[in-house]
Amino acid sequence: MSEGTTTPTRRDGYIAVRKAELAEAIAAAGPPDEAAATADVMRLLGALLHHEAHAELEALKALYDPLDPDAPASRRDVSVRAFEAFERDLCDALTRANFTEIDPDTVQSREATKRLTGLAIKPSIAGIRRVRFFARGARSEHLEFKHWFGLKTEKIDVQTMNDVVVLVGFKAEDEAGAREDRKVLRRMRRGVRQGAALVKHFRSVAGPELVTLHPGAKPSMRPRDQAMLAGPAVVAGVPVLLNLWPALTVIFAVLAAYFGAQGVIEESELKRALAAVSGLVAVGAFIMRQRLKYEAQTLRYQKQLADTVYFRNIANNAGVLDLLIGAGEEQDAKESFLAYSVLRREKRPLAKAEIDNFCETFLRERFGLEIDFEIHDALGKLERLGLVAREGESYVAIAPAEALMKLDTAWDGLFSFSARR
């Protein structure tokens, strides 16, 4: 990403408007005599899609359960096969919710990350089986930062993602081949275990901040801080080190005399030895002080990194699945509402490209949204439920009254317990 220039926004299929608000706008824009029936169609269609989403959620939870870090030992499965099965279904759910996979390196640079977060961050993949990033709702954002006690203002144009989901798979013990892998696996913190998978959901993440969401993100010491630590250390340490060898010489001589190796201990030599010990204590104190300064600076880095992540985290692990399936259901419903309403409003057969363009135009004019509408999934659902019919390469929607009858029949078909009595 070029620094200080406007970032082109990635268009995706995310419809960033509430479902109820969209339904009201659709009903108001359609034929007046069909407004009430169209509202009923959308309400019943939404109920059917909600039921289907519930089944998808249960299936996804079943795949994630053996990978959950909190799963009991009796239900755990650390195999690559189990992870890949969950990964495949999770990617399908993310696609339905209009997430697209992104490579962090394509929307960030190390310099941009340093300018935005104040940190130089290097991610490590040690102990990690796989890490993938998914995002939706990209937009351009202009950020301002003050430096030099507020005397200097810096403006940065970044691409910000409304939602980011991170999938992380950790290696099992038998996959840890490299020494670094084994070291990381041994030091795993509580809440993480070998062979487990983490799913994390974040909100309003700028492109340069994506690296902070990496599970192996580690802040490194900036040159400015290195100079601030090294400069005083050299100035204060050189005189101490110059006196170190004479002090050691005196101490060794006194010890040799004490153990009878040579001469006798005179009072003056004993005083010099005590002074030498004091010098060694000063050297040790100096080293300890510099070490504490380094660790304090490292802790400040870690705190800054933790703050960047903490205030953007929405949900974790199984909790993400509920949000994700709900988001997918809502996007499916909004896409279906739009496709059906466009076909009813135009009252003529439309090709896929025409429906797509009409939907994008409606969202742009009514809500100011620039999206890449997902027409294929919407038409697939409407055609499966019998709400649209195909005429060659074009589609036409049935009347709302007829659509209500078909939806009512489909709903009744979901619960057929009386037929088995």
C-alpha positions in Angstrom: 0.0 0.0 0.0 1.5 3.4 -1.0 2.0 5.7 1.9 0.0 8.9 2.1 -2.2 8.2 -1.0 -5.8 7.4 -1.3 -6.4 3.6 -1.1 -8.8 2.1 -3.7 -11.6 0.4 -1.9 -12.1 -3.3 -2.6 -15.7 -3.9 -3.6 -17.3 -7.0 -2.0 -20.9 -8.2 -1.6 -21.5 -7.1 1.9 -24.8 -5.2 2.2 -24.2 -3.0 5.2 -27.9 -2.1 6.0 -30.3 -3.6 8.5 -32.6 -6.2 7.0 -35.8 -4.5 8.4 -34.7 -1.2 6.9 -34.0 -2.8 3.5 -37.4 -4.6 3.6 -39.2 -1.2 4.2 -37.3 0.4 1.4 -38.1 -2.4 -1.0 -41.8 -2.4 -0.1 -41.9 1.4 -0.6 -40.2 1.2 -4.0 -42.4 -1.6 -5.4 -45.9 -1.5 -6.9 -48.3 0.1 -4.3 -50.9 -2.6 -4.7 -48.3 -5.3 -3.8 -46.7 -3.6 -0.9 -48.4 -5.5 1.9 -48.1 -8.9 0.2 -44.5 -8.3 -0.7 -43.7 -7.5 3.0 -45.4 -10.8 4.0 -43.3 -12.6 1.3 -40.1 -11.2 2.7 -41.1 -12.1 6.3 -41.9 -15.7 5.5 -38.9 -16.1 3.2 -36.7 -14.8 6.1 -38.2 -17.4 8.4 -37.4 -20.2 6.0 -33.8 -19.1 5.5 -33.5 -18.8 9.3 -34.5 -22.4 9.7 -32.0 -23.5 7.1 -29.3 -21.5 8.8 -30.0 -23.2 12.1 -29.2 -26.6 10.5 -26.0 -25.2 9.0 -25.0 -23.8 12.4 -25.4 -27.1 14.2 -23.4 -28.9 11.5 -20.5 -26.4 11.8 -20.5 -26.6 15.6 -20.2 -30.4 15.3 -17.1 -30.0 13.1 -15.6 -27.5 15.4 -16.2 -29.2 18.7 -13.2 -31.6 18.6 -11.0 -28.7 17.6 -12.2 -26.3 20.4 -9.4 -25.5 22.8 -11.9 -26.1 25.7 -13.1 -29.5 24.4 -12.5 -32.3 26.9 -9.9 -34.9 26.1 -12.4 -37.5 25.2 -13.8 -35.4 22.3 -10.6 -34.0 20.9 -9.3 -34.7 17.4 -5.9 -33.1 16.5 -5.7 -34.6 13.1 -5.2 -32.6 9.9 -8.3 -34.3 8.5 -10.5 -32.9 11.2 -9.1 -29.4 10.8 -9.5 -29.4 7.0 -13.1 -30.6 7.3 -14.0 -27.7 9.6 -11.9 -25.3 7.5 -13.8 -26.2 4.3 -17.3 -25.7 5.9 -16.2 -22.5 7.6 -15.0 -21.0 4.3 -18.3 -21.8 2.8 -20.1 -20.1 5.7 -17.8 -17.1 5.3 -18.5 -16.9 1.6 -22.3 -16.9 2.3 -21.8 -14.0 4.7 -20.0 -12.1 1.9 -16.5 -12.4 3.4 -13.5 -12.7 1.0 -10.1 -14.1 1.8 -7.3 -11.6 1.9 -3.6 -11.7 2.1 -2.4 -9.2 4.7 0.7 -8.4 2.6 -1.5 -7.0 -0.2 -3.2 -4.3 2.0 -0.3 -3.3 4.3 3.4 -2.6 4.4 5.7 -2.8 7.3 6.2 1.0 7.2 2.5 1.7 7.2 2.1 -0.7 10.2 4.8 1.2 12.1 3.2 4.6 11.3 -0.3 3.5 12.3 0.4 1.4 15.4 3.8 2.8 16.4 5.2 -0.8 16.5 7.5 -2.8 14.3 5.9 -6.2 14.2 7.2 -9.5 12.9 4.8 -12.4 12.8 6.1 -15.9 13.5 4.4 -19.1 12.1 6.2 -21.4 14.5 3.8 -24.0 15.9 1.0 -22.9 13.5 -0.6 -25.3 11.1 -2.5 -22.6 9.1 -3.6 -19.0 9.5 -6.1 -17.3 7.2 -7.7 -13.9 7.1 -11.2 -13.1 5.8 -12.8 -9.6 5.6 -15.8 -7.8 4.4 -17.1 -4.2 4.2 -13.9 -2.5 3.0 -13.8 1.3 3.0 -11.3 4.1 2.7 -10.6 6.0 5.9 -8.5 9.1 6.6 -6.7 9.0 10.0 -4.8 11.7 11.7 -2.0 11.3 14.3 -0.2 13.9 16.3 3.5 13.7 17.0 6.1 15.7 18.9 3.7 16.7 21.7 1.0 17.7 19.2 3.1 20.0 17.2 3.2 17.8 14.1 0.1 16.2 12.5 0.3 13.3 10.1 -2.6 12.1 7.9 -2.7 8.5 6.7 -5.2 7.1 4.1 -5.9 3.5 4.9 -8.3 0.8 3.8 -10.4 -0.3 6.8 -12.4 -3.6 6.9 -15.7 -3.6 8.8 -15.3 -7.2 9.9 -12.3 -9.5 10.0 -12.3 -13.2 10.8 -9.1 -15.0 11.5 -8.8 -18.8 11.4 -5.8 -20.3 13.2 -4.9 -24.0 13.3 -2.1 -25.1 15.7 0.1 -28.1 14.9 -0.3 -31.3 16.8 2.7 -32.8 18.6 3.5 -35.2 15.8 3.6 -32.3 13.2 6.2 -30.3 15.1 9.3 -31.0 13.1 11.4 -27.8 13.6 13.1 -26.9 16.9 11.2 -23.6 16.9 7.9 -25.5 16.6 8.6 -27.7 19.5 9.7 -24.7 21.6 6.5 -22.8 20.9 4.3 -25.8 21.5 5.9 -26.4 24.9 5.3 -22.7 25.9 1.6 -22.6 24.8 -0.5 -20.5 27.1 -3.8 -21.4 28.7 -6.6 -21.4 26.2 -4.5 -22.8 23.4 -3.5 -26.4 22.9 -1.7 -28.5 20.3 -3.9 -29.5 17.4 -6.7 -27.0 18.3 -8.2 -24.3 16.1 -9.0 -20.7 17.0 -11.6 -18.5 15.3 -11.6 -14.8 16.1 -13.8 -12.0 14.9 -12.6 -8.4 14.9 -14.4 -5.1 14.0 -13.0 -2.0 12.2 -9.5 -3.2 11.4 -7.3 -1.1 9.2 -5.1 -2.9 6.6 -1.8 -2.0 8.4 -3.3 -3.4 11.6 -3.9 -6.9 10.2 -0.5 -8.1 11.3 -1.4 -7.4 14.9 -4.1 -10.0 14.7 -1.6 -12.7 13.7 -1.2 -15.2 16.6 2.5 -15.1 16.3 2.8 -11.3 16.2 5.8 -10.0 18.2 6.8 -6.4 18.5 10.5 -5.7 17.9 12.6 -3.0 19.3 12.6 0.2 17.2 16.0 1.8 16.3 15.0 4.9 18.3 14.4 2.9 21.5 17.5 0.9 20.9 19.5 4.1 20.7 17.9 5.4 23.9 18.8 2.3 25.8 22.2 1.8 24.3 23.5 5.4 24.5 23.3 5.8 28.3 24.5 2.2 28.7 27.7 3.0 26.8 28.3 6.3 28.5 27.8 4.9 32.0 29.2 1.5 31.3 32.6 2.3 29.9 34.1 3.7 33.1 32.7 0.8 35.1 34.2 -1.7 32.7 37.6 0.0 32.7 37.8 -0.4 36.5 36.6 -4.0 36.3 39.9 -5.7 35.5 41.9 -3.9 38.3 39.2 -4.8 40.7 39.4 -8.5 39.7 43.2 -8.4 40.0 43.0 -7.2 43.6 40.3 -9.7 44.6 42.3 -12.6 43.1 45.5 -11.5 45.0 43.6 -11.2 48.3 42.0 -14.7 47.8 45.4 -16.2 47.0 46.9 -14.7 50.2 44.0 -15.8 52.2 44.3 -19.4 51.1 48.1 -19.4 51.6 49.1 -19.4 48.0 51.2 -16.3 48.3 52.2 -13.5 50.8 50.0 -12.2 53.6 47.0 -9.9 53.6 47.8 -6.4 54.6 45.2 -3.9 55.7 45.6 -1.7 52.7 45.1 -4.7 50.3 42.0 -5.7 52.2 40.5 -2.2 51.8 41.3 -2.3 48.1 39.6 -5.7 47.9 36.5 -4.3 49.5 36.5 -1.4 47.1 36.9 -3.9 44.2 33.9 -5.9 45.5 31.9 -2.7 45.6 32.9 -2.1 42.0 31.7 -5.5 41.0 28.4 -4.9 42.8 28.1 -1.6 40.8 28.7 -3.5 37.6 26.0 -6.1 38.5 23.6 -3.3 39.4 24.2 -1.5 36.2 23.6 -4.6 34.1 20.4 -5.4 36.0 19.2 -1.8 35.6 19.7 -1.9 31.8 18.0 -5.3 31.7 15.0 -3.9 33.6 14.8 -0.9 31.2 14.8 -3.3 28.2 12.0 -5.5 29.8 10.0 -2.4 30.7 10.1 -1.2 27.1 9.2 -4.6 25.9 6.2 -4.7 28.2 5.1 -1.3 26.8 5.2 -2.7 23.4 3.2 -5.7 24.4 0.6 -3.5 26.1 0.3 -1.3 23.0 -0.2 -4.4 20.9 -2.7 -5.9 23.3 -4.7 -2.6 23.3 -4.8 -2.6 19.5 -6.3 -6.1 19.5 -8.4 -6.0 22.6 -10.7 -3.2 21.7 -11.5 -4.7 18.3 -12.3 -8.2 19.4 -16.0 -9.2 19.2 -16.1 -12.9 19.6 -13.9 -16.0 19.9 -14.1 -19.7 18.8 -17.7 -21.2 19.1 -19.1 -17.7 19.7 -17.9 -16.6 16.2 -19.9 -19.4 14.6 -23.2 -18.1 15.9 -22.4 -14.6 14.7 -21.1 -15.9 11.3 -24.1 -18.1 10.5 -26.4 -15.3 11.6 -24.5 -12.9 9.3 -24.7 -15.3 6.4 -28.4 -15.8 6.9 -29.0 -12.1 6.9 -27.0 -11.5 3.8 -28.8 -14.4 2.0 -32.1 -12.9 3.0 -31.2 -9.4 1.8 -29.9 -10.7 -1.5 -33.1 -12.7 -2.1 -35.3 -9.8 -1.1 -33.6 -7.5 -3.6 -33.6 -10.0 -6.5 -37.3 -10.8 -6.0 -38.3 -7.1 -5.7 -36.4 -6.1 -8.8 -38.1 -8.7 -10.9 -41.5 -7.7 -9.6 -40.8 -4.0 -10.1 -39.7 -4.4 -13.7 -42.5 -6.8 -14.6 -40.5 -8.4 -17.4 -38.0 -11.2 -17.8 -34.5 -10.1 -16.8 -31.1 -11.7 -17.4 -28.7 -12.2 -14.4 -26.6 -9.3 -15.4 -29.6 -7.0 -15.6 -30.9 -8.1 -12.1 -27.4 -7.6 -10.7 -27.1 -4.1 -12.1 -30.6 -3.1 -10.9 -29.8 -4.3 -7.4 -26.5 -2.5 -7.3 -28.2 0.7 -8.5 -31.0 0.4 -5.9 -28.5 0.1 -3.1 -26.3 2.9 -4.4 -29.2 5.3 -4.9 -31.2 4.4 -1.7 -28.3 3.7 0.8 -25.2 5.0 -0.9 -23.6 1.6 -0.9 -21.1 0.5 -3.6 -21.1 -3.3 -3.6 -20.5 -6.2 -5.9 -23.9 -7.8 -5.7 -24.0 -11.7 -5.4 -26.8 -12.5 -7.8 -26.1 -16.3 -8.3 -26.9 -17.3 -4.7 -30.0 -15.1 -4.5 -31.5 -16.6 -7.7 -30.6 -20.1 -6.7 -32.6 -19.8 -3.5 -35.6 -18.1 -5.2 -35.6 -20.7 -7.9 -35.4 -23.6 -5.4 -38.4 -22.2 -3.5 -40.3 -21.6 -6.7 -40.5 -17.8 -6.4 -38.9 -17.2 -9.7 -39.1 -19.1 -13.0 -36.5 -19.3 -15.7 -37.4 -18.4 -19.3 -34.3 -19.3 -21.3 -31.5 -17.2 -19.9 -33.8 -14.8 -18.2 -35.9 -14.9 -15.0 -39.3 -13.7 -14.0 -40.8 -13.5 -10.5 -44.3 -14.9 -9.6 -46.9 -12.7 -8.0 -46.7 -12.1 -4.2 -50.0 -13.9 -3.6 -48.7 -17.0 -5.4 -45.3 -16.7 -3.7 -47.0 -16.7 -0.3 -48.8 -20.0 -1.1 -45.5 -21.6 -2.1 -43.7 -20.4 0.9 -46.5 -21.5 3.2 -46.4 -25.0 1.6 -42.6 -25.1 2.1 -42.9 -24.1 5.7 -45.6 -26.7 6.4 -43.3 -29.3 4.8 -40.6 -28.7 7.3 -42.7 -30.2 10.1 -44.6 -33.3 9.0 -44.9 -35.2 12.3 -48.6 -35.8 11.9 -48.0 -37.8 8.7 -46.0 -40.3 10.8 -48.7 -41.0 13.4 
